[in-house]
Every structure is written in structure tokens, then in C-alpha cells.
Amino acid sequence: MRTNRQGFTLIELLVVIAIIAILASILFPVFSRAREKARQASCMSNLKQIGLALAMYASDFDGYLPMANYKPSVDGPPGLPDVINAYTKNQQIFRCPSDRDNTYVAEGTSYDYATGMLAPGIGSTLIDEPWGVEPTKAALLYDFSETWHAAGMNVLYADGHVKVKPR
């Protein structure tokens, strides 16, 4: 006499669950790296858009970069997001998708604008030769933290290109 078996045994079910768990443990790190690469690419796009806005600003102001604070300011000089707002029309480009420290919420931007732009004794500088440095080597804007992206910090240079500065 033969019996028809319907369903799985407990052992078969546990084996299938174990296989799924092993596959998941292999794939989750791959997915998280891919997600971080997408965030870094989005950050680079933000910096590129800000670079284009800075170039448009410089074009309108005889080649000079804006004299601005890196962050919006209540007292003192205006922040870079405020100065180039007419060229960007979107404050969200100042937010890095990997900003884990909530710098954007606290400062109004996730990026640091050319250290020393408002330091005493530093005057206006031309976008074509900022601080007497070749534009391909003059960093204008970069992530506040080197730890936001796995590969390193995104940097916008005066000639408009954006690249990753490895740690």
C-alpha cells in the first residue's frame, strides 16, 4: 500500500532556510557597496552642479569666485548656498546623500567651501587661477567628512571636474 506525501519534512524546510540565509549573507554586503556607490555618484553630481553654478557666477562677476561663508549665516557674510542660489534654484544639491553626521541639518550644507576664502588678508580670487594655483589642482568644494564615502572624499576643482580624493 502506497501513501501520497504532501508537503515538506522539517529537515527539508530547514535546509532550504539555511541555503537562503547563506545566500543573503553573501549578497547583503554586495548590495550595501552598490548602494554606497550610488550615493557617492549622486554626491559627485551635486558637486558638479555647484561647480557649474560657481562658473556661471564667475562669468557674471568678471571671473571672480564668490566671497562667501561655507554655510548660511545669520550674522556676517552670506553663505555659499545663499550667494549662488540664483544659479542653483535648489538647496538640496548642498546635501550629500551619505551625510551621516547630519551636517546639512546643522550647517545648511554638507560641503566645505574653499578653506580660507574669508580668512583675513585673503581677497577675491579668479576662478581661472585661484590663489595662484592651476585650476585643475585648486579644490573649491569638498565633503565635510572623509568617512562618508568608502572610496574617500569627493572634491570639486576650480576647472569644474569632480573626483574622489582617496583616504
N, C-alpha and C positions, 0 to 999 in steps of 0.2 A: 504494500500500500504506500502510495506517494503523497507527500504533503506539499502544497504550494507555499513557498515562503514569501511573505510580503514585508518589505522594509529592510532596514539595515540592522546589523547587530551592533552592540555597543562598541566593540573593538573597531569595526569598520568606520563608525562615526568618529571615534577618537583619532584614528589615523588621518582621516580627511581634515579634521580640525587642526591637527599637528602640521600637516602639509601647508595649509592656508597660513598658519602662524609663521612658519619658516619663510614662506614667500613674502609675507607682509614685512617681516623684519629685514629682508634683503631690499625690498623696494622702497620703504619709507625714507631712508637716507638719500636715495636717488631722487625721490620726489622733492625732498626739502632742499637739496642742492639746486635743482631746476627752478624751484620757486624763488630762491635767493638770487639766482642768475637773472630771473625776470625782474626782480626788484632793482637789482643793480643796473640793468638796461634801462628801466624806467627813470632811475635817478640820473643816469647819463643823458637821457633825453631831456629831463628838466634842466640840467646844466647847459645843454646845447641851446635850449630855448632862451635861457637867461643870457647866454653869450650873444645870441642874435639880438636880443633887446639892448644889451650893452653896446653892440656895434651900431645899432640904429641911433641910440642916444649919442654916441661919439660922433656919428655922421652929422647929427643936428647941432652939435656943440663944438665944431671945429676940430674934431678928432680927440677931444678930451674925455677921459673917463669921469663918471660922476664922483663928486666928493660926498660920500655918504657913509653913514654908520653901517655896520653889517646887519644890524637888527633895527626894526622900527623903534623910534624913540619918542617919548613924551616931551622931554626937555633935551635940548642940544640938537645936534644935526639930525636931519631926517635919515631914516633907514633906507638901504638899497631897495627893498621891495616898494617903498613909497615913491622913491625918485624915478624908478623905471616902470611904474605902474601904467603909464600911458602907452608903453610899448609891449607890456605883457598882458594886461587886462585879466590876469588870473593869478591870484595869490597862491593857489595850490601848487604851482610849479616850484615854489620855495620850500616844499615839504618832500623830504626824501622818504620813499616808501619803507626803507629799513630803519628809520629813526626810532630806535627802541628806547631812547632816553627821554622822549617827549620834548626834545629841544624845540621843535616847531611850536608846540603849545606854549612853552615858557618864553621863547625868544621871538617868535613870529617868523622864523626861518630855520631851516636845517643846515644852512650853508654859511661858511665864514667868508667874508668879502675882503680880499687883499689886505692882509695884516699891514698896518702902517699907513693906510690911506688917509686917516685922520690924525696921525701922530703929529705932535708939534714939529714944525720945520719942514714937513712934507707938503709940498704944494700939489697943484693939479698935475696930472701926468697924461701923456698922449697914449692912445691905445696902440699906435704903431710902434712905440718904443717905450713901454712903461718902465720907469725907474732906470732907464738906460740899458735895459735888457732886451734881447731879441724876443719878439712876441711868442715864438714857439717855446720859449723857456720861462715865460713870466706867468705864474699862476695867479689868476684873478679870483677864483671861487673854488671852494672845496668843501667836502663833508666835514662836519664838526668833529666826528669821531672816526678813527681808523678802524674801529671794530664793527661798524655797521655792516660792512660787506666782507665776505670771506676772502676775496682776492686782494683787498686793500681799499684805499680811499680814492674816490672819483675826484678828478681835478679838471677845472676849466682853465684853459690857457688864453692869453690875450689874442692870439690869432684865431680863436673860435673853436679849436679842437678840444675834445674831452677824452681823457684816458685815465686808466687806473694806475695809481701810484702804489706799487706793491709794498707790503709791510716789511 
